[in-house]
Amino acid sequence: MTLKECKKEEKADREFQKKFKFEGNIHVLTRMMVDPAVMEKRGGGKNLPLRRGEILDVIQFTNQEQILCRNSQRRCKCVGAEAVPA
C-alpha cells in the first residue's frame, strides 16, 4: 500500500469510530457473504447498500436485527441480519 492509501484508510477508520461511537481498534470478527437470493438494496442513513454475493467484513453484532459491517469500498454501516445467512 502506498502512503496515500494508508492515510485514506486511517481517515475512514476515524470517521467510522466517530459516527458509530466505536471505542478501540476495529477488528474484523468474521467475513460473510450476502445471500444470493436477497433483493439488492440501495443504502441510506445507517444502512449499507447490498449486492448479491458480496463479501462483507463483520465488525460487530449489534443486536438480533442489525450487524455492523464493512464492504469492499471500506464503507461501514449496518446490515439487516436477514441479508446474511448465519
N, C-alpha and C positions, 0 to 999 in steps of 0.2 A: 504494500500500500504506500502511496505517496503521502507526503506530509499534509497536503491539501485534503486528501480523503480522510486522513486520521482526524484532523481538526473538524471536518464536517460531521463525522460520526460522533465525536465528543460533544459538539454543539447539539446535535439531535438528542443525545442521551440526557443532557442537562435540561433541554426543553421538556422531554418526557417526564423527568423527575419532578419538574416544577408543575406541569399540568396535572399529573395524577397524584401529587404529594407522595411520591415514592422515595423512601429513605434508603441509603446504601447503594451498593453496586447492583447493576442489572445482571441477573443470572438467568439463563435460559433453562427452564425446568425440563422441557421436552419439546419435540417437534411433532406437529400433527398436520395431516392433510385435510383440506376442506372436502367434505363429502361430495363426490361427483354428481349425486342426484339432487343436490340442493340448488335452488334457483340463484342465479347470480344477483348480487345486491349492490346497489350504489351506497357508498359510505355517506356519513353525515354526522354531525355532532360528535359523539364519542364512539361511533360505530365504524369499524374498518370495512372498506369495500371488499366483497368476496368474489373470487373467481373459482370455478370448479377445478378441483385437483391441485389448488395452490398449497404450497407448504408454508406453514406458519410456525414461528417460534413462540412457545407458550412461556410467558414471564410469570404470571400469577393466576391462580384460580380464585377469582374474587368472590363469587357465590355460586349457587346452583344454576343460575341462568346466564351468567356472563363469565368470560375468560379474557384476561388481558393478554393480547398477542402482538407480535411484530411481524410484518410481511417482508418480502424481499427488498422493497424500497425503503426499509427501516422505519416505516410508519407504525407507530404503536397506538393501538386503540382496542376497544372491547369488541368481542365477537360473541354472538349467541351460542350457547352450548349445543343447540340442536344442529348447528352447521358443521361441527367437528365430532365425528363419532368417537365414543370412548373406547 
